Amino acid sequence: MRGGGLRAYAIAYLLFLYAPILLLPVFAFNSGTIIAFPLKGFTTEWFAQMWGNATLRRAMLNSLTIAVSSAVFATCLGLFAARASTRFAFPGKGPIMGLIMLPLVLPEIIVSISLLVVLLGIGIPLSVFTVILGHTLICMPYAVAILTTAFSSLDRSLEEAAQDLGETKLSAFRLVILPLVMPGIISAMLMSFTISLDEFIIAFFLAGNEPTLPTYIFSQLRFPKSIPMIMALGTVLVAMSILLLTVAEYFRRRGVARTGQKDSGGFI
């Protein structure tokens, strides 16, 4: 069959990529403590252990605080950068935007060590705050990319018409532009939240003694009896990530439909 080889390759690739994720809920509801087949039985004990673990609850609270803060900061800064890059021409625009997008291609280990050296050098103790700074840095390029697309798809004449009717630049932006790019803003915020929630390397270097969900999971992998509970936690995190990405994609498509642009692909 024509294209059959490519189709088989795509199926094999998807199985290789997502089969481990599909196995998470299988072992999360398995009553056995050994991660192996055959399964012993159905149980929700590991989820009960997960919610009863004080250290895990602290790690979850820290991760949610970091993710929400990073998403808000990255989206606000990305909003300014995207607006400036699509609306105005200024000297050094290309290099400046290149520097903003640089964390996309830099290895996170390099970013983490650099931030660690700088923060300790200026006397800032490692804490949840330092992780928020690091996550804002790596989430901002994603927010800029999403919001640049949202701003680029707008008709500039809408803003000019609002100003001709008596609105100031600020009120025209607030009443006309902001509602049109709101789906992009929500998508950028949700994407930044998901990236921050799952990020490990920067949190490992910058969190100090404060646990986050990824660092907590890594620390518990040394203990075989904790593995089923980690499987349950992984199942919850995967479900949250899928839900957030689905919501982000919904708002992205809504924004595309509102502006009348052709949909060229998205998160899902």
MIZAPA-251544 format. One line per 5 residues: number of its first residue (from 1); their letters; for each residue x, y, z of N, C-alpha, C. Coordinates in nm, 2 decimals. Layout:
N
NUM> a> X,Y,Z,X,Y,Z,X,Y,Z  ...
//
This chain:
268
1> mrggg> 0.08,-0.12,0.00,0.00,0.00,0.00,0.09,0.12,0.00  0.05,0.22,-0.08,0.12,0.35,-0.09,0.13,0.42,0.04  0.24,0.46,0.09,0.26,0.52,0.22,0.25,0.43,0.34  0.24,0.31,0.32,0.23,0.21,0.43,0.35,0.21,0.52  0.47,0.22,0.46,0.59,0.22,0.54,0.60,0.34,0.63
6> lraya> 0.56,0.46,0.58,0.56,0.58,0.66,0.46,0.57,0.77  0.34,0.51,0.74,0.24,0.50,0.84,0.28,0.41,0.95  0.35,0.29,0.91,0.40,0.20,1.01,0.50,0.26,1.10  0.59,0.34,1.04,0.69,0.41,1.11,0.63,0.51,1.21  0.53,0.58,1.17,0.46,0.68,1.26,0.40,0.61,1.38
11> iayll> 0.33,0.50,1.35,0.27,0.42,1.46,0.37,0.37,1.56  0.48,0.31,1.51,0.59,0.26,1.59,0.65,0.37,1.68  0.67,0.49,1.61,0.73,0.60,1.68,0.64,0.65,1.80  0.51,0.66,1.77,0.41,0.70,1.87,0.41,0.60,1.99  0.41,0.47,1.95,0.41,0.37,2.06,0.53,0.38,2.15
16> flyap> 0.65,0.40,2.08,0.77,0.41,2.16,0.77,0.54,2.25  0.71,0.64,2.20,0.71,0.77,2.27,0.61,0.77,2.39  0.49,0.71,2.36,0.38,0.73,2.46,0.35,0.60,2.54  0.40,0.48,2.50,0.38,0.36,2.58,0.42,0.37,2.72  0.53,0.43,2.76,0.57,0.45,2.90,0.47,0.53,2.98
21> illlp> 0.41,0.63,2.91,0.31,0.72,2.98,0.19,0.64,3.00  0.15,0.56,2.90,0.03,0.48,2.92,0.04,0.38,3.03  0.16,0.33,3.06,0.18,0.24,3.16,0.17,0.30,3.30  0.18,0.43,3.32,0.18,0.49,3.45,0.05,0.46,3.52  -0.07,0.48,3.46,-0.19,0.45,3.54,-0.21,0.30,3.56
26> vfafn> -0.15,0.22,3.47,-0.17,0.07,3.49,-0.10,0.03,3.62  0.02,0.08,3.65,0.09,0.04,3.77,0.05,0.12,3.89  -0.01,0.24,3.86,-0.06,0.33,3.97,-0.18,0.26,4.04  -0.26,0.18,3.97,-0.37,0.12,4.03,-0.35,-0.03,4.05  -0.22,-0.07,4.04,-0.18,-0.21,4.07,-0.15,-0.23,4.22
31> sgtii> -0.20,-0.33,4.28,-0.18,-0.35,4.42,-0.04,-0.40,4.45  0.04,-0.45,4.35,0.17,-0.50,4.38,0.27,-0.39,4.39  0.38,-0.41,4.47,0.48,-0.30,4.49,0.59,-0.31,4.38  0.60,-0.42,4.31,0.70,-0.44,4.21,0.64,-0.40,4.07  0.71,-0.32,4.00,0.67,-0.27,3.87,0.70,-0.37,3.77
36> afplk> 0.61,-0.47,3.75,0.63,-0.58,3.65,0.50,-0.65,3.63  0.49,-0.72,3.52,0.38,-0.80,3.49,0.40,-0.94,3.53  0.30,-1.02,3.57,0.16,-0.99,3.57,0.12,-0.90,3.68  0.00,-0.83,3.66,-0.05,-0.74,3.77,-0.12,-0.82,3.88  -0.12,-0.77,4.00,-0.17,-0.85,4.11,-0.32,-0.81,4.14
41> gftte> -0.36,-0.69,4.12,-0.50,-0.65,4.15,-0.52,-0.50,4.15  -0.64,-0.46,4.16,-0.67,-0.32,4.16,-0.67,-0.26,4.30  -0.62,-0.14,4.31,-0.62,-0.07,4.44,-0.60,0.08,4.42  -0.65,0.16,4.51,-0.63,0.30,4.51,-0.54,0.34,4.63  -0.47,0.24,4.69,-0.39,0.27,4.81,-0.28,0.37,4.79
46> wfaqm> -0.22,0.36,4.67,-0.10,0.45,4.64,-0.15,0.60,4.63  -0.27,0.62,4.58,-0.32,0.76,4.58,-0.35,0.81,4.72  -0.40,0.72,4.81,-0.42,0.76,4.95,-0.29,0.79,5.01  -0.19,0.71,4.99,-0.05,0.74,5.04,0.00,0.87,4.99  -0.03,0.90,4.87,0.02,1.02,4.81,-0.04,1.14,4.88
51> wgnat> -0.17,1.14,4.90,-0.23,1.26,4.96,-0.20,1.27,5.11  -0.16,1.16,5.17,-0.13,1.16,5.31,0.02,1.19,5.34  0.10,1.21,5.24,0.24,1.24,5.26,0.26,1.39,5.27  0.31,1.44,5.39,0.33,1.58,5.42,0.43,1.64,5.33  0.54,1.57,5.31,0.65,1.63,5.22,0.60,1.65,5.08
56> lrram> 0.52,1.55,5.03,0.47,1.56,4.90,0.37,1.68,4.89  0.29,1.70,4.99,0.20,1.81,4.99,0.27,1.94,4.98  0.38,1.95,5.06,0.46,2.07,5.06,0.53,2.09,4.92  0.57,1.98,4.86,0.63,1.99,4.72,0.53,2.04,4.62  0.41,1.98,4.64,0.30,2.02,4.54,0.26,2.17,4.56
61> lnslt> 0.26,2.22,4.69,0.22,2.36,4.71,0.33,2.45,4.65  0.46,2.41,4.67,0.57,2.49,4.61,0.56,2.49,4.46  0.53,2.37,4.40,0.53,2.37,4.25,0.41,2.45,4.20  0.30,2.44,4.26,0.19,2.53,4.22,0.22,2.68,4.23  0.28,2.71,4.34,0.31,2.85,4.36,0.41,2.90,4.26
66> iavss> 0.51,2.82,4.23,0.61,2.85,4.13,0.55,2.86,3.99  0.47,2.76,3.96,0.41,2.75,3.82,0.31,2.87,3.80  0.23,2.90,3.89,0.14,3.01,3.87,0.21,3.15,3.86  0.31,3.17,3.95,0.39,3.29,3.95,0.47,3.30,3.82  0.53,3.20,3.78,0.61,3.20,3.66,0.52,3.22,3.53
71> avfat> 0.41,3.16,3.53,0.32,3.18,3.42,0.27,3.32,3.41  0.24,3.38,3.52,0.19,3.52,3.52,0.30,3.62,3.47  0.42,3.60,3.53,0.53,3.69,3.50,0.58,3.67,3.35  0.59,3.54,3.31,0.63,3.52,3.17,0.53,3.57,3.07  0.40,3.56,3.10,0.30,3.60,3.01,0.30,3.76,3.00
76> clglf> 0.31,3.82,3.12,0.31,3.97,3.12,0.43,4.02,3.04  0.55,3.97,3.07,0.67,4.01,3.00,0.66,3.98,2.85  0.61,3.86,2.82,0.59,3.82,2.68,0.50,3.91,2.61  0.39,3.96,2.68,0.30,4.05,2.62,0.36,4.17,2.57  0.45,4.23,2.66,0.52,4.35,2.62,0.61,4.33,2.50
81> aaras> 0.69,4.22,2.51,0.78,4.19,2.40,0.71,4.17,2.27  0.61,4.09,2.27,0.53,4.06,2.15,0.47,4.18,2.09  0.41,4.26,2.18,0.35,4.39,2.13,0.46,4.48,2.06  0.57,4.49,2.13,0.68,4.58,2.07,0.73,4.53,1.94  0.75,4.40,1.93,0.81,4.34,1.81,0.72,4.34,1.69
86> trfaf> 0.59,4.34,1.71,0.49,4.34,1.60,0.44,4.47,1.57  0.45,4.57,1.66,0.38,4.70,1.64,0.48,4.81,1.60  0.61,4.79,1.65,0.70,4.90,1.64,0.83,4.86,1.57  0.90,4.95,1.51,1.03,4.93,1.45,1.13,5.01,1.53  1.24,4.95,1.58,1.33,5.02,1.66,1.47,4.96,1.64
91> pgkgp> 1.58,5.04,1.67,1.71,4.99,1.64,1.74,4.87,1.73  1.81,4.77,1.67,1.84,4.65,1.75,1.73,4.55,1.78  1.62,4.57,1.70,1.50,4.48,1.73,1.53,4.33,1.71  1.60,4.30,1.60,1.63,4.16,1.58,1.72,4.10,1.69  1.83,4.16,1.72,1.92,4.10,1.83,1.85,4.10,1.96
96> imgli> 1.77,4.20,1.99,1.69,4.20,2.12,1.60,4.08,2.13  1.52,4.06,2.02,1.42,3.95,2.02,1.50,3.81,2.02  1.62,3.81,1.95,1.70,3.69,1.96,1.74,3.66,2.10  1.78,3.76,2.17,1.82,3.73,2.31,1.71,3.68,2.40  1.59,3.74,2.37,1.47,3.69,2.45,1.44,3.55,2.42
101> mlplv> 1.46,3.51,2.29,1.42,3.37,2.25,1.54,3.27,2.28  1.65,3.32,2.32,1.77,3.24,2.34,1.75,3.12,2.43  1.68,3.13,2.54,1.66,3.01,2.63,1.60,2.89,2.56  1.53,2.91,2.45,1.47,2.80,2.37,1.58,2.70,2.32  1.70,2.75,2.29,1.80,2.67,2.23,1.92,2.65,2.33
106> lpeii> 1.93,2.72,2.44,2.03,2.69,2.54,2.00,2.57,2.62  2.10,2.48,2.65,2.08,2.37,2.74,2.04,2.42,2.88  1.94,2.36,2.94,1.89,2.41,3.07,2.00,2.39,3.17  2.09,2.30,3.16,2.20,2.28,3.26,2.28,2.41,3.26  2.31,2.46,3.14,2.39,2.59,3.13,2.32,2.70,3.19
111> vsisl> 2.19,2.72,3.16,2.11,2.82,3.22,2.10,2.81,3.37  2.09,2.69,3.42,2.08,2.66,3.57,2.20,2.70,3.64  2.32,2.66,3.59,2.45,2.69,3.65,2.48,2.84,3.65  2.44,2.90,3.54,2.47,3.04,3.52,2.38,3.12,3.62  2.26,3.08,3.64,2.17,3.15,3.73,2.22,3.13,3.88
116> lvvll> 2.26,3.00,3.90,2.31,2.97,4.04,2.43,3.06,4.07  2.52,3.07,3.98,2.64,3.15,4.01,2.61,3.30,4.03  2.52,3.35,3.94,2.48,3.49,3.95,2.41,3.52,4.08  2.31,3.44,4.11,2.22,3.46,4.23,2.31,3.45,4.36  2.39,3.35,4.37,2.47,3.34,4.49,2.58,3.45,4.50
121> gigip> 2.62,3.49,4.38,2.72,3.60,4.38,2.67,3.73,4.43  2.54,3.76,4.40,2.48,3.89,4.45,2.41,3.87,4.58  2.42,3.75,4.64,2.37,3.73,4.78,2.23,3.69,4.79  2.17,3.64,4.69,2.03,3.60,4.70,2.02,3.45,4.74  1.96,3.42,4.85,1.95,3.28,4.90,1.86,3.20,4.81
126> lsvft> 1.90,3.07,4.79,1.81,2.98,4.71,1.68,2.95,4.78  1.57,2.96,4.70,1.44,2.95,4.76,1.34,2.93,4.65  1.21,2.93,4.68,1.11,2.92,4.58,1.12,3.04,4.49  1.16,3.16,4.54,1.17,3.28,4.46,1.27,3.27,4.35  1.38,3.21,4.38,1.49,3.19,4.28,1.44,3.10,4.17
131> vilgh> 1.36,2.99,4.20,1.31,2.90,4.10,1.21,2.98,4.01  1.13,3.07,4.07,1.04,3.15,3.99,1.11,3.23,3.89  1.22,3.29,3.93,1.31,3.37,3.84,1.35,3.28,3.72  1.41,3.16,3.75,1.46,3.08,3.65,1.35,3.03,3.56  1.23,2.99,3.61,1.12,2.94,3.53,1.06,3.05,3.44
136> tlicm> 1.06,3.18,3.50,1.01,3.29,3.41,1.10,3.31,3.29  1.23,3.29,3.31,1.33,3.31,3.20,1.31,3.20,3.09  1.28,3.08,3.13,1.27,2.97,3.03,1.13,2.97,2.97  1.03,3.02,3.04,0.89,3.02,2.99,0.86,3.14,2.90  0.93,3.25,2.92,0.90,3.37,2.84,0.91,3.35,2.69
141> pyava> 1.02,3.27,2.64,1.02,3.26,2.49,0.89,3.19,2.44  0.84,3.09,2.51,0.71,3.03,2.47,0.60,3.13,2.46  0.59,3.21,2.57,0.49,3.31,2.57,0.50,3.41,2.46  0.62,3.45,2.43,0.65,3.55,2.32,0.61,3.49,2.19  0.64,3.36,2.17,0.61,3.30,2.04,0.46,3.29,2.02
146> iltta> 0.38,3.25,2.12,0.24,3.24,2.11,0.18,3.38,2.09  0.22,3.48,2.17,0.16,3.61,2.17,0.20,3.69,2.04  0.32,3.66,1.99,0.36,3.73,1.86,0.27,3.68,1.75  0.23,3.55,1.75,0.14,3.50,1.65,0.00,3.57,1.67  -0.04,3.59,1.79,-0.17,3.65,1.82,-0.17,3.80,1.77
151> fssld> -0.07,3.87,1.80,-0.06,4.01,1.76,-0.04,4.03,1.61  0.04,3.94,1.55,0.06,3.95,1.40,-0.06,3.93,1.32  -0.16,3.85,1.38,-0.28,3.82,1.30,-0.38,3.93,1.31  -0.36,4.03,1.39,-0.46,4.14,1.40,-0.44,4.24,1.29  -0.56,4.30,1.25,-0.56,4.41,1.15,-0.53,4.54,1.22
156> rslee> -0.42,4.60,1.19,-0.38,4.73,1.25,-0.49,4.84,1.24  -0.57,4.83,1.13,-0.67,4.93,1.11,-0.77,4.94,1.22  -0.79,4.82,1.29,-0.89,4.82,1.40,-0.85,4.92,1.51  -0.72,4.92,1.54,-0.67,5.01,1.65,-0.67,5.15,1.60  -0.64,5.17,1.47,-0.64,5.31,1.41,-0.78,5.36,1.41
161> aaqdl> -0.88,5.28,1.38,-1.02,5.32,1.37,-1.06,5.36,1.51  -1.02,5.29,1.62,-1.06,5.32,1.75,-1.00,5.46,1.79  -0.88,5.49,1.75,-0.82,5.62,1.78,-0.88,5.73,1.71  -0.93,5.70,1.58,-1.00,5.80,1.50,-1.13,5.84,1.57  -1.19,5.74,1.64,-1.32,5.77,1.71,-1.30,5.83,1.84
166> getkl> -1.18,5.87,1.88,-1.16,5.94,2.00,-1.09,5.86,2.12  -1.06,5.74,2.10,-0.99,5.66,2.20,-0.84,5.70,2.21  -0.79,5.70,2.33,-0.64,5.71,2.34,-0.57,5.58,2.30  -0.44,5.58,2.29,-0.37,5.46,2.25,-0.39,5.36,2.36  -0.39,5.40,2.48,-0.40,5.30,2.59,-0.54,5.24,2.59
171> safrl> -0.64,5.33,2.58,-0.78,5.28,2.58,-0.81,5.19,2.46  -0.75,5.23,2.34,-0.77,5.15,2.22,-0.71,5.01,2.24  -0.59,5.00,2.31,-0.53,4.88,2.33,-0.62,4.79,2.43  -0.67,4.86,2.53,-0.74,4.79,2.64,-0.88,4.74,2.59  -0.95,4.82,2.50,-1.08,4.79,2.46,-1.09,4.71,2.33
176> vilpl> -0.99,4.73,2.25,-0.99,4.66,2.11,-0.89,4.55,2.10  -0.77,4.58,2.13,-0.66,4.48,2.10,-0.66,4.37,2.21  -0.67,4.41,2.33,-0.66,4.31,2.44,-0.77,4.20,2.43  -0.89,4.24,2.41,-0.99,4.13,2.39,-0.96,4.03,2.28  -0.91,4.09,2.17,-0.88,4.00,2.05,-0.76,3.91,2.08
181> vmpgi> -0.67,3.95,2.16,-0.55,3.86,2.18,-0.57,3.78,2.31  -0.68,3.80,2.38,-0.70,3.73,2.51,-0.69,3.58,2.50  -0.74,3.51,2.39,-0.71,3.37,2.38,-0.57,3.33,2.37  -0.49,3.42,2.30,-0.34,3.39,2.30,-0.28,3.41,2.44  -0.33,3.51,2.51,-0.28,3.53,2.65,-0.30,3.41,2.74
186> isaml> -0.42,3.36,2.73,-0.46,3.24,2.81,-0.38,3.12,2.77  -0.36,3.10,2.64,-0.28,2.99,2.59,-0.14,3.00,2.64  -0.08,3.13,2.63,0.06,3.15,2.68,0.07,3.12,2.83  -0.03,3.16,2.90,-0.02,3.14,3.05,-0.03,2.99,3.08  -0.12,2.92,3.01,-0.14,2.78,3.04,-0.01,2.70,3.00
191> msfti> 0.04,2.74,2.88,0.16,2.67,2.84,0.28,2.69,2.93  0.30,2.82,2.98,0.40,2.85,3.08,0.38,2.77,3.21  0.26,2.76,3.25,0.22,2.69,3.37,0.26,2.54,3.36  0.23,2.48,3.25,0.27,2.34,3.23,0.42,2.32,3.23  0.49,2.41,3.15,0.63,2.39,3.14,0.70,2.41,3.28
196> sldef> 0.65,2.50,3.36,0.71,2.53,3.49,0.68,2.41,3.59  0.56,2.36,3.58,0.52,2.25,3.67,0.60,2.13,3.65  0.64,2.10,3.53,0.71,1.98,3.50,0.86,1.99,3.50  0.91,2.12,3.51,1.06,2.14,3.50,1.14,2.09,3.61  1.25,2.03,3.59,1.33,1.96,3.69,1.47,2.03,3.71
201> iiaff> 1.54,2.06,3.60,1.68,2.09,3.62,1.70,2.22,3.69  1.63,2.33,3.65,1.64,2.46,3.72,1.59,2.45,3.86  1.48,2.37,3.88,1.44,2.36,4.02,1.54,2.28,4.11  1.61,2.18,4.05,1.71,2.11,4.12,1.82,2.20,4.17  1.86,2.29,4.08,1.98,2.38,4.12,1.94,2.50,4.20
206> lagne> 1.82,2.55,4.19,1.78,2.68,4.25,1.69,2.67,4.36  1.63,2.55,4.39,1.53,2.55,4.50,1.59,2.54,4.64  1.72,2.51,4.65,1.77,2.50,4.79,1.72,2.38,4.86  1.66,2.41,4.98,1.60,2.30,5.06,1.45,2.29,5.04  1.40,2.37,4.95,1.25,2.36,4.92,1.22,2.26,4.81
211> ptlpt> 1.14,2.16,4.84,1.11,2.05,4.74,1.01,2.10,4.64  1.02,2.06,4.52,0.92,2.07,4.42,0.88,1.93,4.37  0.77,1.92,4.30,0.72,1.79,4.26,0.83,1.71,4.18  0.89,1.77,4.07,0.99,1.69,4.00,1.11,1.65,4.09  1.16,1.74,4.17,1.27,1.70,4.26,1.23,1.60,4.36
216> yifsq> 1.11,1.61,4.41,1.07,1.51,4.51,1.06,1.37,4.44  1.00,1.37,4.32,0.99,1.24,4.25,1.13,1.18,4.23  1.23,1.26,4.19,1.37,1.21,4.17,1.43,1.16,4.30  1.40,1.23,4.41,1.46,1.18,4.54,1.40,1.05,4.59  1.27,1.02,4.55,1.21,0.90,4.59,1.24,0.78,4.51
221> lrfpk> 1.30,0.80,4.39,1.33,0.68,4.30,1.43,0.59,4.36  1.50,0.63,4.46,1.60,0.54,4.53,1.53,0.44,4.62  1.41,0.46,4.65,1.34,0.37,4.74,1.23,0.29,4.67  1.26,0.16,4.65,1.16,0.07,4.58,1.02,0.08,4.63  1.00,0.09,4.76,0.86,0.09,4.81,0.79,0.22,4.78
226> sipmi> 0.86,0.32,4.74,0.79,0.45,4.70,0.75,0.45,4.56  0.80,0.36,4.48,0.78,0.36,4.33,0.63,0.36,4.30  0.54,0.27,4.36,0.40,0.28,4.33,0.33,0.41,4.35  0.37,0.48,4.47,0.32,0.61,4.49,0.37,0.71,4.39  0.49,0.70,4.34,0.54,0.79,4.24,0.46,0.77,4.11
231> malgt> 0.43,0.64,4.08,0.34,0.61,3.96,0.21,0.68,3.97  0.15,0.68,4.09,0.02,0.75,4.11,0.04,0.90,4.10  0.15,0.95,4.15,0.17,1.10,4.13,0.20,1.13,3.99  0.27,1.05,3.92,0.30,1.07,3.77,0.17,1.07,3.69  0.07,0.98,3.73,-0.06,0.97,3.66,-0.13,1.10,3.68
236> vlvam> -0.13,1.16,3.80,-0.20,1.29,3.83,-0.13,1.40,3.75  0.00,1.40,3.74,0.07,1.51,3.67,0.04,1.50,3.52  0.04,1.38,3.46,0.02,1.36,3.32,-0.13,1.41,3.29  -0.22,1.37,3.38,-0.36,1.41,3.35,-0.37,1.56,3.36  -0.30,1.63,3.45,-0.31,1.77,3.46,-0.25,1.84,3.34
241> silll> -0.13,1.78,3.29,-0.07,1.84,3.18,-0.15,1.83,3.05  -0.22,1.71,3.03,-0.30,1.70,2.92,-0.42,1.79,2.92  -0.48,1.81,3.04,-0.59,1.90,3.06,-0.56,2.04,3.03  -0.44,2.09,3.08,-0.40,2.22,3.06,-0.37,2.25,2.91  -0.30,2.15,2.84,-0.27,2.17,2.70,-0.39,2.17,2.62
246> tvaey> -0.49,2.09,2.66,-0.62,2.09,2.58,-0.69,2.22,2.60  -0.69,2.28,2.72,-0.75,2.41,2.74,-0.68,2.52,2.66  -0.54,2.51,2.66,-0.46,2.61,2.58,-0.49,2.59,2.43  -0.50,2.47,2.38,-0.53,2.46,2.24,-0.67,2.51,2.20  -0.77,2.49,2.30,-0.90,2.54,2.27,-0.90,2.69,2.25
251> frrrg> -0.83,2.76,2.34,-0.82,2.91,2.33,-0.74,2.95,2.21  -0.64,2.87,2.17,-0.56,2.91,2.06,-0.65,2.90,1.93  -0.73,2.79,1.92,-0.81,2.78,1.80,-0.93,2.89,1.80  -0.97,2.92,1.92,-1.07,3.02,1.93,-1.02,3.16,1.89  -0.89,3.19,1.92,-0.83,3.31,1.87,-0.81,3.31,1.72
256> vartg> -0.77,3.19,1.67,-0.75,3.19,1.52,-0.89,3.21,1.45  -0.99,3.15,1.50,-1.13,3.17,1.44,-1.18,3.31,1.46  -1.14,3.37,1.57,-1.19,3.51,1.59,-1.12,3.61,1.49  -1.00,3.59,1.46,-0.92,3.68,1.38,-0.94,3.64,1.23  -1.00,3.52,1.20,-1.02,3.48,1.06,-0.90,3.43,0.99
261> qkdsg> -0.80,3.39,1.07,-0.67,3.34,1.00,-0.68,3.19,0.98  -0.59,3.15,0.89,-0.58,3.01,0.86,-0.51,2.93,0.97  -0.56,2.82,1.01,-0.50,2.75,1.12,-0.39,2.66,1.06  -0.27,2.69,1.11,-0.15,2.62,1.06,-0.09,2.52,1.16  -0.17,2.48,1.26,-0.13,2.38,1.35,-0.12,2.44,1.49
266> gfi> -0.11,2.35,1.59,-0.11,2.40,1.73,-0.04,2.31,1.82  -0.09,2.30,1.95,-0.03,2.22,2.05,-0.07,2.07,2.04  -0.20,2.06,1.99,-0.26,1.92,1.98,-0.31,1.90,1.84
//
